[in-house]
Amino acid sequence: MEKTRVAKVEDVTLARRGEQVVGTLHLTPHHIIFSHSPPQSEPARAQGLPVKPKELWITYPIISFCTFRPAPAASRQPSAIRLRCRDFTFVCFYLANEHKGREVYDSIRTWTCKLGRIDKLYAFAYQPPPPEREFNGWELYDPQKEWARQGVDCDSHGWRVSRINSNYEFSPTYPAVFPVPSSISDNTLNYAGKYRSRARVPVLTYLHPVNNCSITRSSQPLVGVRQNRSIQDEKLLAAIFSTSRSERPLAGFTPPHLDKESSGSTQSDLFNSQTMSEFPSAEALEDEMLASFQGDPEEKPQIYGAQQHNLIVDARPTVNALAMQAMGRGSENMDNYKFATKAYLGIDNIHVMRDSLNKVIDALKDSDVTPLGPSRDQLARSGWLKHISGILDGAGLIARQVGLQHSHVLIHCSDGWDRTGQLSALSQVCLDPYYRTLEGFMVLVEKDWLSFGHMFRHRSGPLNSEKWFQIENERIGGDPNRSFGEAGGAGKALENAFLSAKGFFNRENSNRDSPPESEGEMQSYDSDNPGVRKPSGSAPKSVVPEKEVTNVKETSPVFHQFLDATYQLLHQHPTRFEFNERFLRRLLYHLYSCQFGTFLFNSEKERVDYNAKERTRSVWDYFLARREQFVNPQYNPLIDDHKRGQERLIFPQLNRVRWWSEAFGRTDAEMNGTGASIPSGGRDTSSTERTPVLTGIETARRSISSRASDKENRTVSPGTLDVSSQVSSLTLSEASEEPQDQNNASRMEGETQ
C-alpha cells in the first residue's frame, strides 16, 4: 500500500456549521485529525493556564464523499477539500497551497480506498483503552442461552435446536444453530432448503413466552413461472403454525410418500409439474393437514389459541414479488398454504431506501459552509419518514398478530436479510421488554442481524469506493454520484434500462451455491465482483474475495432505518427503554467507524473465517465500559398489563413519527420545526390520514389489494420491475463523532460530539 504523501499541514482552515477556525491537519494511517487552539478566556489567561487544544477526528471508512476543488487560475482563493461523512458530519478544509491540497486529497483517497481487504481496516489494529479491556462483548450473545430464555428447551413447546448448519454448508448465510419444530427432521430441512432462496428455510427467531406463538423468518420460495411447490416446505410451515397447540396435531404426522424423501429424490423431482403427478394424494394431503390443524369444531372444544389468524408476511411490494416469479423466485402460492393468510407490506428495496437518504443529504449538504437549516420541503420530498412509518407499521402488524391475536407469523422479503431483519427485530422490541434493556437490545442485534446474515459488509461499504472521490473540473463524462448527493439524470435512466435488461435475461435460478445478491429484485451483478459470474453449482472457497472494493449499488441504510425506527419507539414510549437516544446514535456511528469487528462482515460464517472474535474487539465493549452514559433515567422496568404505561407490549404510533434530528447532526427545531411531531410519512401537519400497512392480502381463496401503493410515487413499465427507482446514484452519508484510536480516556469524548 502507498504511503501517505503528506502527514502534517499547518495553517489549514476548517469550515463547519458555518464557522471557521485555523489549525493543523494531521493524516495518520487510520484517521484525519484536525487540531486547533480555541481562544482563551480572560480568567484563564490571567492565571497562566495552558490552552488545551481541541481536536476533530475523522476515521477514513466513515467518509462517504470527498471533493477536491483546486484553486482557480489567477485567483487568490484557496484550494478546498470537502468531506461528507456517514454520521452526517460535513466539513471543508481550505489550504492556501494548491500542491499541498492535492497531496492531502490523494493521501485521504489512498488511505480510504486502497486497502482492498477487510482485515486491513482499523478494527484489526485497534487497541482498546483499559475500561474496555475488562469486557468481552463477543460472549454477550449465547444462542443456546437465548433460546432457553424463550423456552425452546421445553419439550412442551414443540421446538428443538437443529445443528444441520454447524459447518455452514447447509446455508452459508444462516447461523450454525437454529430452532425448528420438533416434528421436523433434518432430512426434511434438506429438501425444504432446495425450495427457499439460499436455503434460508423458515426457522424460529422469537417464541412468545405467554402464548407460545412464534415469529419465524426465511427467504422467498422458488415458485417460478411454473408454480413450483415443495411438500416439505409446506409441512415445515404447517408444523411451525401448529406448535402453540397443546395437542400439536401435526407432531408425528407424516404425509403420504414423504417417507421416501431419502430415497434419492432430486430437486426437479419435487418441483417439476409433471413429476408432481406422481403424488396423487397431494390435494388430499393438504386437506388432511388443514383439517388436522384446524380441528373439528363440532367434535372438539375450542382451546386457547385455537382461533388463530396465522400470517405469512411478504415485506415486498406486490408487483416486485410477482415479477420475481419470472426469474424463478416469487412468493407463496396460498393454494398450497391453506392454513395461513399472506400480507404484502409494500416496503421498498435497498435502492429506493438509498435514494431516499440521498435526498435527505441534498437538504443537508451545505452544512459545512452555511449555518442555515435544511429545507423542510426537500426533507419532506425525500420520503424518508414515509419509509420509516411503513417499516414501523409492518412491525406493529406482526406484534399485534403474535401478542394480541395469539397467532404465528412468518416473515420474508427476497433473501431475508434486509427488510426481514428490520421487521423481525422491531416486532420483538414491541413484544418483549427484555429487548428494551441495554443488554437485551445487544442480544437482539446479535441474533436477528449478525447471526441471521445481514450483509453489513455490502450495505455499509467499509472499504469505500473510488466513485466517492472526485476532483472538480476533471470529471470525464457524467458522474452518477455527483457532489454532495445531487440526483441523477439521463445517464442514470440509461444505466437502469441496461441493468433491467441484463437482470431479466441473465438471472439464474440458483440458491445456496449462488453468489450474494441484493434486495433489489432485478439486480444481476455479482455482489463481490461485478461483471464476473461464478459457475453454477460451485461454491466459492471464501465468502470474501482476496481483493475487494465496495459495490456502490449494494450499499443501503437498512440498519440505519432500524435504529431510526427504534428511536421512534423510544421517543413515543420514553419510560419503557433502559437505553437512551445517545446509545442509538453512537451505535449508528460505530456501524461505519470500523473500529470494532462487529459490523464488518456479511454473515456468521465470515466472522468465523476471519477469526474475528480473536482478532478484533466487539462494539459492545465500548458501550458496556461506558454504561452510565447510555442509561435512560426515565426507565421504569415494572411490567403490569393492568396499569397504563407499564404494559408488556408497546406499539408504534404512526402519527408521531418524526425526524431523528440528532442523528442527522441538526437541532430538533431545524428538522421538526417548532411544532410537535411530524405525521407519518412527513406529510403536511394538517393531515391525519393513516396509510394502511397491507398492500395486499392473499389466502387460498382470494387475493385483494387494499391500496395502490405499488404504483405510488413510481411508474412501472411493462416487463420491468421498477428498476428506475431501485438504482440510485449515490450511497448514504455518514462519518465521525469522536476520537477513536487513543487510549487516553479524555480523548474518547472529543469536540465532535
Secondary structure as GFF3:
##gff-version 3
##sequence-region A 1 753
A	DSSP	beta_strand	8	16	.	.	.	ID=ss1
A	DSSP	beta_strand	19	27	.	.	.	ID=ss2
A	DSSP	beta_strand	31	36	.	.	.	ID=ss3
A	DSSP	alpha_helix	42	46	.	.	.	ID=ss4
A	DSSP	beta_strand	54	59	.	.	.	ID=ss5
A	DSSP	three_ten_helix	60	62	.	.	.	ID=ss6
A	DSSP	beta_strand	63	69	.	.	.	ID=ss7
A	DSSP	beta_strand	79	85	.	.	.	ID=ss8
A	DSSP	beta_strand	90	95	.	.	.	ID=ss9
A	DSSP	alpha_helix	98	113	.	.	.	ID=ss10
A	DSSP	three_ten_helix	118	120	.	.	.	ID=ss11
A	DSSP	three_ten_helix	122	124	.	.	.	ID=ss12
A	DSSP	alpha_helix	130	133	.	.	.	ID=ss13
A	DSSP	three_ten_helix	137	139	.	.	.	ID=ss14
A	DSSP	alpha_helix	143	150	.	.	.	ID=ss15
A	DSSP	three_ten_helix	155	157	.	.	.	ID=ss16
A	DSSP	beta_strand	159	162	.	.	.	ID=ss17
A	DSSP	beta_strand	178	181	.	.	.	ID=ss18
A	DSSP	alpha_helix	186	193	.	.	.	ID=ss19
A	DSSP	three_ten_helix	197	199	.	.	.	ID=ss20
A	DSSP	beta_strand	203	207	.	.	.	ID=ss21
A	DSSP	beta_strand	214	217	.	.	.	ID=ss22
A	DSSP	alpha_helix	231	240	.	.	.	ID=ss23
A	DSSP	three_ten_helix	258	260	.	.	.	ID=ss24
A	DSSP	alpha_helix	267	271	.	.	.	ID=ss25
A	DSSP	three_ten_helix	275	278	.	.	.	ID=ss26
A	DSSP	alpha_helix	282	294	.	.	.	ID=ss27
A	DSSP	beta_strand	311	314	.	.	.	ID=ss28
A	DSSP	alpha_helix	318	324	.	.	.	ID=ss29
A	DSSP	three_ten_helix	325	327	.	.	.	ID=ss30
A	DSSP	three_ten_helix	334	336	.	.	.	ID=ss31
A	DSSP	beta_strand	341	344	.	.	.	ID=ss32
A	DSSP	alpha_helix	350	364	.	.	.	ID=ss33
A	DSSP	alpha_helix	376	381	.	.	.	ID=ss34
A	DSSP	alpha_helix	384	403	.	.	.	ID=ss35
A	DSSP	beta_strand	409	412	.	.	.	ID=ss36
A	DSSP	alpha_helix	419	431	.	.	.	ID=ss37
A	DSSP	three_ten_helix	433	436	.	.	.	ID=ss38
A	DSSP	alpha_helix	438	445	.	.	.	ID=ss39
A	DSSP	pi_helix	446	451	.	.	.	ID=ss40
A	DSSP	alpha_helix	456	460	.	.	.	ID=ss41
A	DSSP	three_ten_helix	466	468	.	.	.	ID=ss42
A	DSSP	beta_strand	469	471	.	.	.	ID=ss43
A	DSSP	three_ten_helix	483	485	.	.	.	ID=ss44
A	DSSP	alpha_helix	490	506	.	.	.	ID=ss45
A	DSSP	three_ten_helix	552	554	.	.	.	ID=ss46
A	DSSP	alpha_helix	558	572	.	.	.	ID=ss47
A	DSSP	alpha_helix	581	593	.	.	.	ID=ss48
A	DSSP	alpha_helix	604	609	.	.	.	ID=ss49
A	DSSP	alpha_helix	612	615	.	.	.	ID=ss50
A	DSSP	alpha_helix	619	624	.	.	.	ID=ss51
A	DSSP	three_ten_helix	627	630	.	.	.	ID=ss52
A	DSSP	three_ten_helix	654	656	.	.	.	ID=ss53
A	DSSP	three_ten_helix	661	664	.	.	.	ID=ss54
A	DSSP	alpha_helix	668	672	.	.	.	ID=ss55
A	DSSP	three_ten_helix	680	682	.	.	.	ID=ss56
A	DSSP	beta_strand	696	698	.	.	.	ID=ss57
A	DSSP	beta_strand	703	704	.	.	.	ID=ss58
A	DSSP	alpha_helix	723	726	.	.	.	ID=ss59
A	DSSP	three_ten_helix	745	747	.	.	.	ID=ss60
###
